[in-house]
Amino acid sequence: MVYDYLDAQNILEVQNYRKPSVRFRPSELDDCPRKIFYRLGGNRPMAVPGKISLYGQDGDISHDSVRWLMKNAGVELDGLEFDETTGAVRELVSFKKDWEHKGEHFVISGRSDGLVKVDDEWMILEIKSMDGMKWRYINEAWMKGNLMEYLMTGNHGKYRKFLVQCEVSMRVLGYEHVYLVFKDRSMCQIGCHHEKTGEITGIVLSRNDELWNDTLNTMSMVNKALRTNVPPMQLVEGSYQCGICEFRDTCGRL
């Protein structure tokens, strides 16, 4: 019954779909350029199955639980409004920035999960929740000292988007670091846990000029494609994104 309700809601959203404003979202900037092109171009997406959208709603709950726990533990947070009655957490740090790159002018907009003070420095807080298996592989990479390499290339490149999103937030909001906190939804573990030393921590990310330049190139390319109405290049054949893309019918890449 719940899934039937979600399926019906998602179909209704597609039926009432309207072309969005042309603003790049940090969370999408490692997606296939053609997917971004279709979204910003106003193409009608396919309806997302209820079981998939429910995963996203559960992610919102995970974000709030982590922030409440951090707040109650005495961690210094800012840019957040906690509702003691409903338990909701309102995000106050948002941005809308005009940018220029390679002659293309575009807008980047979004909001952060909040701000957190770490070692007397205010950083952008970014929370990523996932199932236990994904968290375990990320945690193992951290213990081995090759987390950044794993996030860039591991699991078919699915986690590179975490780094891209954090990079864009740092550049647009003007911060030098992001404090990235992973949450295992299966066992409710927060942060990375070292099995031998007992250390539990989030990950401090610094600016990466190469990643930022790649991301600027993506936005510039898609913006030009929108101006000229010529779809940009796709990801390589067989990308995991193709099978879950809500524009795969429009694209023709099944």
Secondary structure, DSSP 4 states (H G I P E B T S, - for coil): -HHHHHHHHHHHHHHT--PPPS-B-GGGTTS-HHHHHHHHTTPPPPPPPHHHHHHHHHHHHHHHHHHHHHHHTT--EESEEE-TTT--EEE--EEEEEEEETTEEEEEEEE-S-EEEETTEEEEEEEEEE-HHHHHHHHHHHHHT-HHHHHHHHHHHTTHHHHHHHHHHHHHHT-SEEEEEEEETTTTEESEE-TTT--EE-EEEE--HHHHHHHHHHHHHHHHHHHHT---PPPPTT-HHHHH-TTHHHH---
